[in-house]
Amino acid sequence: MKYVIETQVRENYAAHDEDYKHGVDQPYWKNKSGSTYIVEAPGEHIDVAYEVADLVTSSNEMFEETIFDVTAVEDDYESEYVKDQKRYDPEGYDTLYLDNIIRQGKSGDWYMKRGYIVGGFQKGTEYDHLVGKFIGNIDNLTKGKCVMKVTDNKKEYI
């Protein structure tokens, strides 16, 4: 079963001011774009998606990322963001930023794959060999660290 977690990000602009730490300024929260996470979860319990959501959301005096929505989706789901990029650039000239995919490993830890496909604009440059290939990272969300870099299916453990 797949679930989509959509988040909303807010940044406290007042927290950038040195006086804010001394309680002088009032918070000034500004909305930013959030993220889309696709969770490939065992079983058909949406509670699993909420468990994962706790690993990708956070809140402090400067920044917060909170759950906007959690929904069950079909196996071929792509976010509107990815679909829009493909519609705008069907030839793959620009970089294609992919949805974050979250899966549970054999250890029980949750892992997130994040990255992009290198665009055709790199043809004729030193990165020509990467055009059309995936570049990204694998994060262990349970432990809170990046554990692998991936370049065209070549894995480098960190």
Protein Blocks (a to p, Z undefined) as FASTA:
>chain_A
ZZdddddddddfklmpmklmnomaccddddddddddddddehjbfklmmmmmmmmgccdf
kbccddfbdcdddfkbccfklmmmmmmmmnomaccdddddddddfkopacddddddddfk
lgoiaklmmgopacdddddfknopafbdceehiacdZZ
